[in-house]
Amino acid sequence: MPAGAADPSSNGRAPYEGERSVGQLFAAATADLSALVHDEIALAKAEIRKDVKRGLTGGVSIGVAAVVFLFSIPMLSAAVAFGIHALGLSLGWSFLIVAAAYWVLGVLLFVVARRAFKKIEPPHRAIEGAQKTAEVLKNARPRPATQEEIDRGLGRIP
């Protein structure tokens, strides 16, 4: 490009010292918005990861409680059968006591699971941040150019 030729991106004028072009401003705004969105996604992932761990704890506890309840079925069946047969309350009642112990354990595991599920919350900070960003972007309006800026852009003012 010849020494006196103007840069086509500058609309026929030389940029002032420290002034950035529209393209540079747009690129900076795009990069800032991208970084903001990336940070909000990272925050949401961190909050959700915590709740997933709580959900996993509750799910495992429910699974174990279900297995314990299933193990108690044969014991209850044997206890009822021996209890009716003997009515002497010796062998049958012993099976019934063992089955009752399984039920107590199952109820305790269910309570642990229920508490873990109650602690699960939505990612409040990520939602709040996304709402604030949306509000800022919704209310953002370009500043109207002054007559001097228009004249400079058209090359009327040196």
C-alpha positions as CSV (number, residue, x, y, z in Angstrom):
1,M,0.0,0.0,0.0
2,P,1.4,3.5,-0.9
3,A,2.6,5.6,2.0
4,G,-0.3,8.2,1.7
5,A,-3.1,5.7,1.1
6,A,-5.7,5.3,3.8
7,D,-6.5,2.0,5.4
8,P,-9.9,0.8,4.0
9,S,-11.0,-0.2,7.5
10,S,-10.7,3.3,8.8
11,N,-13.3,4.9,6.5
12,G,-10.8,7.1,4.7
13,R,-9.2,8.7,7.8
14,A,-6.2,7.9,10.0
15,P,-7.2,6.6,13.5
16,Y,-6.4,8.9,16.4
17,E,-3.7,7.7,18.9
18,G,-5.3,5.2,21.3
19,E,-8.5,5.0,19.3
20,R,-9.7,1.5,18.3
21,S,-11.6,0.7,15.2
22,V,-15.2,-0.6,15.2
23,G,-13.9,-4.0,14.2
24,Q,-11.5,-4.1,17.2
25,L,-14.3,-2.9,19.5
26,F,-16.6,-5.6,18.2
27,A,-14.0,-8.2,18.6
28,A,-13.3,-7.1,22.2
29,A,-17.0,-7.2,23.0
30,T,-17.4,-10.6,21.5
31,A,-14.4,-12.0,23.4
32,D,-15.8,-10.5,26.7
33,L,-19.2,-11.9,26.1
34,S,-17.8,-15.3,25.2
35,A,-15.7,-15.3,28.4
36,L,-18.7,-14.3,30.5
37,V,-20.8,-17.2,29.0
38,H,-18.0,-19.6,29.5
39,D,-17.6,-18.6,33.2
40,E,-21.4,-18.9,33.8
41,I,-21.4,-22.4,32.3
42,A,-18.5,-23.4,34.5
43,L,-20.3,-22.1,37.6
44,A,-23.5,-24.0,36.6
45,K,-21.4,-27.2,36.2
46,A,-19.8,-26.8,39.6
47,E,-23.2,-26.3,41.3
48,I,-24.8,-29.2,39.5
49,R,-21.9,-31.5,40.2
50,K,-22.5,-31.0,43.9
51,D,-26.2,-31.8,43.6
52,V,-25.4,-34.9,41.5
53,K,-23.2,-36.2,44.2
54,R,-26.0,-35.8,46.7
55,G,-28.5,-37.4,44.4
56,L,-26.1,-40.3,43.9
57,T,-25.8,-40.8,47.7
58,G,-29.6,-40.8,48.0
59,G,-30.0,-43.2,45.0
60,V,-27.4,-45.7,46.5
61,S,-29.2,-45.5,49.8
62,I,-32.5,-46.3,48.2
63,G,-31.0,-49.2,46.3
64,V,-29.5,-50.6,49.5
65,A,-32.8,-50.2,51.3
66,A,-34.6,-52.0,48.5
67,V,-32.2,-54.9,48.7
68,V,-32.5,-55.1,52.5
69,F,-36.3,-55.1,52.2
70,L,-36.0,-57.9,49.6
71,F,-33.8,-59.9,51.9
72,S,-36.4,-59.6,54.7
73,I,-39.2,-61.2,52.6
74,P,-37.8,-64.8,52.9
75,M,-37.2,-64.2,56.6
76,L,-40.8,-62.9,57.2
77,S,-42.2,-65.8,55.2
78,A,-40.2,-68.4,57.2
79,A,-41.2,-66.6,60.4
80,V,-44.9,-66.7,59.6
81,A,-44.7,-70.3,58.5
82,F,-42.8,-71.5,61.6
83,G,-44.9,-69.3,63.8
84,I,-48.2,-70.8,62.6
85,H,-46.8,-74.3,62.7
86,A,-45.2,-74.2,66.1
87,L,-47.2,-71.6,68.0
88,G,-44.7,-72.3,70.6
89,L,-43.2,-69.0,69.7
90,S,-39.6,-70.3,69.8
91,L,-38.1,-70.8,66.3
92,G,-40.7,-68.7,64.4
93,W,-40.4,-65.7,66.7
94,S,-36.6,-65.8,66.3
95,F,-37.0,-65.5,62.5
96,L,-39.5,-62.7,63.0
97,I,-37.0,-60.8,65.2
98,V,-34.3,-61.1,62.5
99,A,-36.7,-59.9,59.8
100,A,-37.8,-57.0,62.0
101,A,-34.1,-56.0,62.4
102,Y,-33.8,-55.9,58.6
103,W,-36.9,-53.7,58.4
104,V,-35.4,-51.3,60.9
105,L,-32.2,-51.1,58.9
106,G,-34.2,-50.5,55.7
107,V,-36.2,-47.7,57.3
108,L,-33.0,-46.0,58.5
109,L,-31.4,-46.2,55.0
110,F,-34.6,-44.8,53.6
111,V,-34.4,-41.8,56.0
112,V,-30.8,-41.2,55.0
113,A,-31.8,-41.2,51.3
114,R,-34.7,-38.9,51.9
115,R,-32.5,-36.3,53.7
116,A,-29.9,-36.5,50.9
117,F,-32.6,-35.8,48.3
118,K,-34.1,-32.9,50.3
119,K,-30.7,-31.1,50.1
120,I,-30.7,-31.0,46.3
121,E,-31.1,-27.4,45.1
122,P,-31.1,-25.7,41.8
123,P,-27.9,-23.9,40.8
124,H,-29.0,-20.5,42.2
125,R,-25.8,-18.5,41.5
126,A,-25.6,-19.7,37.9
127,I,-29.3,-18.9,37.3
128,E,-28.9,-15.4,38.9
129,G,-25.8,-14.7,36.8
130,A,-27.5,-15.7,33.6
131,Q,-30.5,-13.6,34.4
132,K,-28.3,-10.5,35.2
133,T,-26.4,-11.0,31.9
134,A,-29.6,-11.3,30.0
135,E,-31.0,-8.1,31.6
136,V,-27.8,-6.2,30.8
137,L,-27.8,-7.4,27.2
138,K,-31.5,-6.7,26.9
139,N,-31.1,-3.1,28.1
140,A,-27.9,-2.4,26.2
141,R,-28.4,0.2,23.6
142,P,-25.8,1.7,21.2
143,R,-24.9,5.3,22.0
144,P,-26.0,7.5,19.1
145,A,-23.1,9.1,17.3
146,T,-22.5,12.8,17.7
147,Q,-22.5,15.1,14.6
148,E,-18.7,15.5,15.1
149,E,-18.2,11.7,15.0
150,I,-20.4,11.4,11.9
151,D,-18.4,14.2,10.2
152,R,-15.1,12.6,11.2
153,G,-16.3,9.2,9.9
154,L,-17.2,10.8,6.6
155,G,-13.8,12.5,6.4
156,R,-15.2,16.1,6.7
157,I,-13.1,16.9,9.8
158,P,-9.4,16.3,9.4
